[in-house]
């Protein structure tokens, strides 16, 4: 019997979709659709209490409605919310078309009778599309109805009741579909439904595996045979793929005296070679023979999933692929169950009446809004913005269905965070070193620990460069001696690596091996050591982590007390930048002789005494010195040094004088004023004292472990081992690196080195970085140390741990070099291959694509590069000429945003939807999905977007660069072009530009049937840059009008 008799039928709800920023609205399934322009929509929507739509945040953005300020009586029924409940841990393009295609998928259910679901807009007109929302909603509810007969029914019913209690708009319909009432007693306690860790599977420690044999090699012949089996008879024949796979077998051969170990292979494979399956084939063969994993490392999480899907596509049994092919990411990507538990607000308040709960509704609701019968409608006092209760229920639904708990790029859709912005996903991960390892009550079902153990027995581990660098660094013999409980050791790490997108290795190494002593880093260390310090935060601090051990190890209490005292005076607490800003502004307002300014201005934050007079004991700068402390604004030792840096950057910044107020600035760290040296010395002493105490804590823990080997309970031992890991990685190692930075800073400012021909090992600089996307004026400030050649620490750490390494990419070399030997030499130097003990083996396969036939390249000569209006006009003309399918790449966010404002409305009038990074407020993954799904849309992104866009087919047919992507003129780049350019700094810059152009051009053609146009809107493009493009292309310098005519002619269908 239906549970709720008074529900408003789905078919009677108004439904809305957007197309080209116009609203297509129907008041019911049998009503007549209306096309409403954005300027009249708010008035129309104010008449409704509920509204059916897809992807509410993006819909409102497209219609110029703030997600925070919808019509006051409107309640949004977002189809995607219902989808997340019906199909947890499954992704879908967040559009109506995307959901329809999901149901037409071989694993889905067909709900619409049209024959071509993949071309939705060809069979559904603008007038038809709102009606499809009703069909989709009914199909989702029909699927939910069937869930009551599944093994997960108790959990689903409990969550549905919980969501109904917290007034989720879809809850009445879900209860009706499940054939229950709000009074139905659940078969599972609702508390257990939310606390997912109580029913997640537990991991088991795998048996140790012996090291792989060096005699079980993989031959070229068996690799070719296995590749043919994977491809099948009907597969696309890719010239060179078998040759590439044969080359990769080089690293799976027994090493020869003159080649390794490790054997280093540089393999450049042009776009379209079939590179991914080419290197996976011998890797799979070797892994099966040796029962040991091969690590496949790529640059981004998006590319990780792309490789994973490629394997699932070709392996005959998906279940086998899931068991033996593992995705590994850093800890900060996975849902931390302890964080989830401790962040649960009053989410389990279903056991009592809560008058201040808030539902997934907006503004004031009528009694029957969102399908609630009058007696069950949310009371007046709880009507407001959506709440965390609903978000956590959906998160719990996902967590039990997820394959690996990857919350930031796995099977949790990218748009999930957009639907539930009140759920801070990053706060639910282990990104701050909070993990307590074996002491965690959820350790046995931890997603991270599951991933680590699965990787030990996997055939293929697909990871990313950042995690690879981290694991390699911490498995180095020197580190494992200091940290015997390390997750990876030389014995447990894999011996064979394949680095795809190898041209990004220097960048990944630079990030992994650099060190920053900044305000944010130091404040984070203080939070890790001392905890929340009375603030509204779950941060524990070491004291709480050691609580259960204080009775057993008495000396810990004394060490922790000493740690509190020295940390409190040394490291900055929250608000450090505001205190520095105030004192910095005070010093700027003071005349050089130290007298008071004529206007008698006081600090802006209202900290002046009540009588308005200047406090007598307030220190004033003398002889140009900075006020390192003030009775009103006390500074810690780190803050005192940051104040020195703030003034030094102000005086010696390398930024242009006309830079905006919030432009990031840099300066060399010398010469600092003489009075800053005592500040540096004091800070160095404070940091060393903290490190000394942490070492004493570690020694006490190790002594206790060694003294009680037989009597300690397992959970206590795991707790202590986890603490040892944390102390070493998050405390001692960081403080040691900071000590080295300060030691070098003192040396630079007391004994300046004379010019020398030797290349310095590291480069240090001061930087003030503003975060305009967070809030105006927010910034980080500090001193940064990078390796001059970041490939050096990478190779030094890799060499003793590996037996075979492949670095592969379509753009390893700068093709501008006429001498092949020179191009390989520069590639080896950039990637660090020259630092390994044996010379690298080289291989190169050209692309099978006919670029002369499939592409056109233009350099526009009549667009003024500094005129944003002309630039926007040129982009509009180009995107219209291609009919959409355009990717615009920018070198600066400000130019992208300014262009977008001038471009979005004109394109809308032409029927072209424009998406933009740093504008639309949604994740890059969702932006790319939306762009791929609509062949008539265009996308604007920064230069870095080129690495994440892999769009085969007609959805990408034009790539336009707004200007040549010259390297930014930072201090780091300045020093590297001097020391790494072999005496030719200009060539160093040009090689960087050509590689970026090659990578962007490679996004354009992905299959034999693609056609595409590449445009440079920079008339200053040097001719020497044109060798970046593949052989066969003939870049033309033409005016915009001529280019448009050629583009239309080239991209026009053959039968037109």
PyMOL commands that set and color helices and strands:
alter all, ss='L'
color gray80, all
select helices_A, chain A and resi 10-12+38-45+56-62+79-86+96-104+117-123+126-149+153-165+171-177+190-194+196-198+220-231+241-252+275-290+301-314+318-324+331-333+337-343+349-351+369-371+374-376+380-382+388-401+416-419+425-428+437-439+443-445+447-456+465-474+477-482+502-513+519-530+542-545+547-549+555-570+576-589+637-652+674-707+714-750+790-799+820-831+833-835+851-854+868-882+893-909+924-933+943-947+971-979+985-1002+1023-1028+1040-1051
alter helices_A, ss='H'
color red, helices_A
select strands_A, chain A and resi 15-19+22-26+34-36+50-53+75-78+263-269+294-298+325-327+460-464+496-499+515-518+665-667+762-770+779-787+804-809+841-845+855-860+886-890+913-916+937-942+958-961+1012-1016+1036-1038
alter strands_A, ss='S'
color yellow, strands_A
deselect
rebuild
show_as cartoon
